[in-house]
Amino acid sequence: MQSQAPAIISKLAGSQPAYKIAGLTIFLLWTCITPALFGQQDVHAGLIPPANRKSAPAFQLVTEDGTKMQISDYRGKVVLLNFWATDCGGCVLEIPSFIEIEKAYKDKGFTAVGVSMDISYESLKDANEAWGRVRPFMAKHGINYRIAMGDDAISKAYALTAFPATYLIDKSGRIAVAYIGVVINKDNVATNIKSLLSER
C-alpha cells in the first residue's frame, strides 16, 4: 500500500482542494506506517525451563557515569537487559514500560539495564558522539535505570540482528526469556519477572 499512496494522491490532486489532499496524504501515510510501528506489540513469551537456560554472555561496558559494568555484577538478581537505540522507534515505545517496571521491582531483587547500540545503529564515530545523543535522551525521558554503551563485541556475543532486543536473566545469570525485534508486553514481562524472583 505504501508504494501506491503517491499515485493515489497524484490522481486525486486535480479534482480535490489542497486541504483534502493533505488530509488524504496523512491518512494514507498513517495507514502504511501504523502496522510497522504497532504490529509487533503485545508480544508474550514464556520462561525457558531452568534446565534449558544458557548463561548470558559476559561483557564489560562503560556506563553513563563512566564506571565499568559487567553482567556478573548482578548475580543473585533478576535482570532485564535491553538493547536499544535513541532513533529506534520500537525501542522508544518500550522505555516507559521499563521505567515503570524498574520502579515496581527495584527493591525486590530486580534491576533493569539498558545497553545503547547507538554507535552501530547510527554509524557514529565513537562512544563520545553516542553519549552526546544518549545522555540528553535519558534526561528527557526520565530513565531511572543504568545505561551502558554497547560495542561490536557485545553485539556479536548476543548475536544481535534486530532492535529492540530484551532478555530476562535469572538469579544464576542465565537467559530465561528473549524478546527479539518486538515491542514487549509490559504485563507479560512483569509476570515473568515475578516468576523469576520466586525461583531459588
N, C-alpha and C positions, 0 to 999 in steps of 0.2 A: 504493500500500500504506500509506503514511503516514496517509492520511485514514481508512483502515479500522481502524487499530490501536486507537483508543479504543473503537470499537464492539465489537471482538472482546474486548477486556479487560472491558468492561462486561457482555457476555453471559456470560462465564465467571465473573464475580465472585461470583455467587450460589452456585456449586457447588464452588469451589476455596478451599483455605486461603490466607491472606494471603501466605505466603512463596512459594506457587506463582504467585500473581497478580503479585507483584513480579518474580519470575524471568521470567514471560511478558512483562511490560512491558519489561524490559531487553532481552530477545531481540528483540521486535518493533521497538523503537526502534533497536537496533543494525542490524537488517536494513534499516531505512529510511535510516539515516544513512550507513552504510558506503559505498554506491555514490557518494554525494555527495562523501565525503572522499577515496576512493581510486580512483574510476572513471577519473580522468584522469591517473593516474600512469603511469610507464614510457613517457613520451612521447619519441619520437625525431624529430629534424629534421636535414635535410641542409644543407650550406653553400650559400648563394646563390653562383652563379658570380661571380667578381670583376667582370666586365664589367657585371653586372646590379645590383651593390650601390649603394645610395644612401647619401649622407652622413648620419651620425647627427645629428639636430637639436642645435644648440648650446644650451647652458644655463649658467647661473651660479647655484650654490646654496651655502648655508652648511652646513658640516659640524659634527659633534658637538663639535669643539674651537673652533668659532667662526671658522674660516678659510673663505675662499671657494674653491669648486671649480668647474671647468668641464671639459667633455669634451675640449677641446683640450689640457688639461694632460697627457693620456695618449697623445698622438700618438706612434707608434712602438711602442706596447704593444698587446697584445690585452686587451680589457676585457670583463668580464661585468658588464652593467648591469642591476640587478634592482630593479623597482618593487614595493614590498611595504607591509604594514601590520601592526601588532602583533596585531590581532584577526582577521586573515585566516588561516583555518585552513590553506589550501594554502601560503600564504607561509611560515608557521611550519614546515611539514613540509620545506620546501626548505633552510632555513638550515643544518642540519648538513652538507648536501652542499656548500654554498658555502664553509663554513669549511674543509672538507677540501680542496676544490679550490684555495682560496687558499694553504693550507699547501704543497700539492704543486707549484704553478706560480709562486708569487710571485717566485722568484729566476730565472725563465726568460723574463722579458719579458711577464708577465701580471699583471693585478690585477682584483679584484672590487670593485665599488662598489654599495652599496645606497642606494636613494632611498626614504625613508619617505614614504608618502602618507597618514599618519595624520590630517592636518588635514582633508582632504576625506572620507576613508573613515569617520572617526568624527565628522564635523561638529564639529570642535573650534574654539575661538575663534582661536587663533594658534599660532605656532611654539613659544612658551614652554610652552604646555599640551601640545603634541605631544611636545616633548623630555622633559617630565615622565613620559611613558609610554615613550619610546624608549630613553632612557639606562639606566633600570633593566633593560629588556628586553635590551639589548646586554650588560650586565654578567652577567645571569643565564644567557644563552646562550653567552657567551664569543665574541662576534662579533669576528673578527680582521681585518676589512677596513673601509674608510671608509664611513661613513653620512652622507648629506646629507638635509636636509629638503626635500621636494618642495613644489611650489606649483601654482596653476592654470595658469601659463604652461607648465610642463614637461608637465603633463597634456595640454594642448592640442597641444603640439609633437609629442608621441609618440602622440597620438590614443588615449589610454588608456581602454579600455572595460571591462577585466576585470583582476583580480589573482589570482595573481601575474602579472607580465609581465617577461620576461627577454630581453635582447638580448646577443648576442656581437658585438663591434665589432672590426674588423680593425685592423692597424697604421696604416692610412691614414685611420682614423676613419669607416669605412663599416660599415653594418649587414650582418653576414654571416649571422646566424641570428636568428629571432624565435620565442620560446615565449610565447604569449599565453593567459592564463587556464588554464594547465595546470601540473601539478607535474612538473618536468623529470626526465629520467632522467640520473643523475649520470654514468654511463659514456658516454652519448651526448654530453653536454656536454664531458667530458674529451677524447673523440676529436676533437670539433670544435675545441677549444682547441689541441690538438696540431697539427692540420692548419693552423690559422691561424698558429701560432707558426713553422711551417716555411715559410710564404709569405715572399717577399722584397718 
